[in-house]
């Protein structure tokens, strides 16, 4: 393929240019032109979801009862690989958007737009533009934040911090929002807004991490200027077999893919035996957490060219578009204290506060967190009767570690043993920079695992991220109250 042809592909309106395109050119490799988006995911073969007429009756009922869009959208189709979780997710989202609560209905959808815009998630933005209009929202607000009420504009700071650096949220941010005045928020309204912000930040991670395809062309979605289109570069979707050294270490390259699962299972068995033989001291556990936190600095997310992304249509819904994730454990910034779950946890503190200020949402969120954390089919790829508890906990706790949250009773040495580097890159990208996720990252870890198992990973990452954001926000609200 000549240079001109490749450049045309990568500069088309449907795809973004990325650094891998230049690798294609340098190596003069042939790439396959991807077909138009088909199926719910650009990462998962359509056959994994079965035929439309094979949809489980239980899932049909869930869609009819809880889908806010009134149809089975692509997020629902991908999540339907785990029906138990799907029910909990849909019930919670329906309650936030459709049931009686502190916020007006059109506010809820506009807040969803603001949250989704932090990660340039066109899929969610376009979905909630429609919902916003259907619930009586003013079309003028869709021209940008300068057209919305000041109290909605005032959410910008906490939206920005929760999306990218939630550890910076303080009681002063809460006080500024609830202070007396015509644009103030009640605590109940603010909690509802915070739950929505955290939900849609995390859902954007799932959308990008799972390669969710749009159901339709954004240009005809709602009559308003569309935001960025599907952000999968042609060279990510193509079968080009390009080496990606940032994703794969030499050890990973030398590993026989077929033995990957056996090696992981052996590590799990060994760790379990060591745990039973000798328990590490609290000092050693703290040291291992600090080591893992600092090592997460060395995990670099996928290459990304900020100049490629057009922010013009996204920036109308946010302020300070250049603000993004920075590692919690940045060198030279030791003053940031670790968030110890022993001092403020979801179970003992966050749950009761959120449930008191926004009735019943605590129960729904708690059910969703527990569902994804405990979800198991006791399988790993082709292996059956496998206890995956250790692996699920490592995934969940690694996300919290990147956000500076430590569990005193967890041995963070297990993270390094169980999570290979390519998986850590994927986790960090999907959790902290989801708009950078690519099919190559998705394909690059756990190569022999089923797609449904990788979707489960994405669900764990999504819920771990949401819980981390809520913990920081709810702790700040607690400090404001005390």
N, C-alpha and C positions, 0 to 999 in steps of 0.2 A: 504494500500500500504506500503510495507516495505521500510526501509531506503535506501537500495541499489538501488531499482527501482527509487526512487525519485532523488537521486543524479545523476543517469545516465541521467535522463531527463534533469536536470538543467545544466549539464555539456556538453550536446550535442553541436555540432557545430552551431546549429541554434539558441540557446537561451543563455542568460546570467544568472549566478547565482545572486540572490538578497536576501536581508535580509528576505523577506517574505517566501522564501523557508524554512528557519529555523523555522518559525512559523508553517508551514505545518507539519514539522517533530515533533515539540514539541507537537502540538495539535493532532497529529496522525489522521489528516483529510484525507479523500479520495479526490483526485482531478481528474478531467477529463483530459485525454490526448488530447491536441488540435490537430485538423486536420491540414494538410499542408495548408499554406497560400492560401486563395481563396478570390477572389473579390478585389476591390481596397483598402480596409481598414481592418485592424485587429480589429478595434474598432466598426465599423458600419456594421450591417448585409447586406449581398449582395443584399437582396431583396429591400433595400432602393434605389438602383440605377436602378432597372428595368432590362429588358432584352436588350441585345445588339441591337436587331432589333427595339427596341422602342426608340432609341436615337432621340431626337428632331432634326428636320432638321436644325434649327438655330445653334445648337451645332455642328452638322456635318460640317456645313459651316465654323464655327470658327476654328475647328480642321484642316480642309483642308487649310484654309487661314493663320493661325497664329501658329499652333503647330510646334515648331522647330524640334521635334523628328519625325514629319511626321506621327504620329499616336496619338490616344487618350490614353495618358498614365494615370496612376492611380491618379496623382495629378489633372489632368483635369477632370477625372470622378468624383472625390469628389467635386471639385469646381463647377461642372455642376449642383449641387443642387441649385446653385444661378447663372443662366445663364447671368443675367445683369452684375454681377461682373466679371464673367469668361471672357466675351468679353473684358472688360477693362484690366484685368490682362494679357491675351494672347497678346493683341495689344501692351502693354507696354514691355513685355518680348521679343516679336518678334523684336521690334524696337531696344532694347538694344543689341540683339545678331545677328540680321540678316541685319538690315538696315545700310546705310552709317553712319559712325561715326568716332570719333578720333582714336579709337583703332583698330588694326588688328583683324580679326575674331578669329584666334587661341588664341590670348591673352585673348579675352573675355571669352573663355571657360576655359582657365587655371586659370584665376582669379576666376571664378565660383567654380572651384575645390578647390582653396586655401580657399575661404570663407566657403564652405561646410565642409571642413576638420576641421575648428575650433570647430564644433559641432559633428564631427565624423559621418556625415550624408552620409552613404554609398549609399543611393538611389540617391542623387544628384551627388555625386562624380562619380559613375559609368556611369550615364547618360552623364556627360560632358566629361568624358574620351573618350567616343564614338564620341561626337561632336567635341572635340579637334582634334582627328585623322581625322575626315571627313573634317575638314576645313584646313588641311595641316599641322597640328602641328607635331613636331618631337617626335617620340616615345621615344627618349632618355629622354625628359623632364619628362616623367611619372615615371622615376626612382627616382625622388626627386628634391628638390630645388637646390641641388648642380649642377644640369645639366642645369638650366635655366639661361637666361641672368640676369646680376646683377640688372638691373632696375626692373625686376619682383621680385627679392629677396627683393628689397628695400621696397616693399609694405607690408612686414611682420609685421612691427610695427603698421601701421595704421589698418591693417586687424585685428590684435590681440586686439587693443584698441576698435575699433568700435564694434567688436563682443561681448566684455565682459564689458568694462568700457569706453564707448564713451565720458564721461565727462572729460577724461584725454587728449583728443586730443587738441593740441594747434597749434598756428600759426607756432611754431618752427618745428613741424612735417611736416607741409606743405612746409616750406622753405627748409627743408632738401631734399624733393623730387623734388622740382622744381629748385634748385640751378643749376648754370651753370656747365656743365660737360657732358661727353659722355653718362652717365646713367640717365640724368635728365628726368623729365616728364614735358610736357607742362601742363598748367592749364586745358585745354580742355581734354587732356588725363586723367589727374588725376580725374577730375569730373566724367568722364565716368567710371573709375575704382572704384571710391567711390560709385557710384550708383549701380554698379554690386555687390560690397562687401555687401552693406546694403541689397540689394534685396535677395541675397542668404543666408545671416545670418537669415533674417526674414523668408524666404521660408523653411529653415531647421526647424524653429519653427512650421510651418504649417505641415510639413511632420511628425514630431514626435507627435505633438499634435493631429493629425488626424489618427495616426496609419497607415500611408501609407505603403502598401505592395509592395515589389519589383515585377516587371513584370516577372522577370526571376531569375534564380539562379546566384548570383554575381560571382560564381566560373567560369562560362562560359560566362560572360558578354562581355569581350573585349580582352581576351588573356593575360591580365596583372594581377598581384597579386591583388586579391580583398581586399577591406577594410572590416571593420567589417560587419557582416551580420545583418539581421533584429534583432533589439535589444529589443524584447519583451520577457520577461521571461515567462516560462511555467506557473508559478503560477499567473502571471498577466492575462494570456489569459484563464486560467482555471476558472471554476465555483466553487471556493473553499469557498466563503463567509467568508473570513478571515476579522476580524475587523481590521481597520487601524486607530488607535487613533490619528495619526498625521493629518489625513484628516478630521476626523469627531469629532466635539465638542459634549459635552453632550447635549447641546440644539438641535443640529442637529439630534442626535440620537432619542430624544424624539419627534421630530416633525413628525407629520403624513405626509407621502409623498404626499398624495392627497391634503393636505391643503397648501403645500409649495408654489404653484403658487398664491393661494389666499392671503397668507401672504405677498408675494412679491408685488402683485398688490396693496394691502392695504397700504404698505409702500410708494409706488410710489405716490399714491393718497394723502397721508398725507403730504409728502414732498412738493408736488405741492401746496397744500393749505397753508402750512407754508411759502413757498416762496412768494406766493401772498399776505399773510397777513403782513409779515415783512421781509425786506431784511437785511442780516447780514452786518456789517460794514467791511471795508477793513482790519482793524486790526484783527477782528474775523476770516475773511476768511484766512488770513495769518497764524493765530494760528492753524486753522483746517488743513491746508496743512502740517505744521510742525508736527502736531500730527500724521497724516496719514503716513507721510514719516518715522517717527520713529517707528510707529507700524508695518510698513512693514518689519522691522528687525525681528519681532517676527514670521513672516510667514516663516516657514521652508519648503523648497522643499522636495520632496520624498527622502526616504533613498536610498543611492547609494554607492556602493563599488568600489572605483577607481581602486582597484587592479584587478578587474574582466575584465576591458576593455583592450583589446590588442591594444596599440597605435602604434605598429610597422609599420603597413601599412598606417596609417593616418599621422604619424609624418613626413613622407617624404615631405609632402606638406605644413608643417607649422614649425615655430620655437616656442620655449617656450610652449610646449604642456600643461604644468601644469598651465599656466595662465588662470584664469577664472573669472567669475562674482564675485564681492564683493559689498555688499550693499552700495549704494550711501551715506546713512546716518549712516555709521559705527560710533559706539561710539568712542569718543575721536578724531574725525576728523571733527571738525566743520568748518575748514577752507575752505571746498569746498563750493563755493557759489551756491545757487539755480539758475538754468537757468530760467529766467523769460520770458515767451513767449511774454509778453508785449514789451520786449526790442528786441527780435529776434524771429520772427515767420515764419512759412512756407509761409503763405499768403502774408506777407508784405516784406519779405527779401529773404528767401530760394528759393522760386519759381522763382523770377526774376534772381537771380544769376545763378542757375543751367540751366535755359533756355537760358541765354546769352552765357554760356560757352559750352553747349551741346545742340544745337538747337533742340527745340520741345520736349525734354524729360520732361521739366517742365510741359507742358500741359498734357502730358500722365500721369505723376505721380499725378498731381493735380486731374485729372479725377478719377483716381483709389482711391485716398484717400477719395474724396467726395462720390464716389459710395458706398464704404463699410460703411462709416460713416452714410450716409443717407438711406441706404438700409433697407427697412421694408416692411412687409406684413400685418402690423397692427394686428398681432396675437401673442399670447403666449400660447404654447401648444394647448389646445382645445378652448381657449378663443379668440374671435374675437373683432375687433374694439378697439384694445388696442394701445395707444400711447407709443411706446418703446424708445422714444428719450432719456429720462432720464437714462435708463439702458445702452443704447449704449454709451452715453457720459461717464458714470461712468467707463465702461470697458476700453475705450480709454484713459481716463485721469489717471486711476490707473496705467496703463503701464508707461505713461510719468512720473508719480509721482515716481515710482521706479527708474527712470533714472534721477531724480532730476529736472524735468521740471514742472513749476507751471504756471497755468492760473489764472490771477488775478480775473477774473469774474466767477470763478467756486467755488462752495461750496463743499469742500472735505469731509464735514460731510456726504454727500450723499453716498460716497463710502462705508463707514462703515455700513450705513443703508441698502444698496442694494446688496452688495456683501458678501455672507456668507463666512465663513472661508475656507470651502473646495474648493470654487471657487477661493478664493485668492491664495490658495496653488497651484491650477492648473494653474492660470495665471502666478504666479511667476516662476513656473517650466517651462512652455512652453516658456515663454519669455526670461528667464535668463539661464536656464539649460535644454533646450529642449530634450537633449539626455536622461534625466531622466524620461521623461513622461511615464506613464503607463496607461493601460486600466482602472485600478481601479480608478485612478484620474479622468479620463474622465467620468466614470460611476458615480463618487461620488458626483457630483454637479448637480443641476437642474434635478432631477431624472425623472420628468414627462415631460420634454421638448423633442421636436422632435430632431432627429439627425441632420436635416438640420439647426435647430436653434443653435446647438452646433458647427456645421461647421461655421456658421456665427460668433460665438464667436471667433473661431480660425482665421478667416479672419480679424476681428477687431484687434486681438492681433498682427497678422503678420504686418498689415499696421501701427499700432501704433508704433511697434518696429522699422520698417524701417524709419518712419518719425523722430523718436527720434534720430537715428543714423545720418541721413542726417542733422538734425538741428545742431548737434555738429560739424560735419565735415564742413558744409557750413559756420557756424559761424567762424571757424578757418580760412577758406579760405578768408572770408571777412576781418578778422583782418590782415591777411597777405597782402591783397591788400591795406589796409588803413594804 
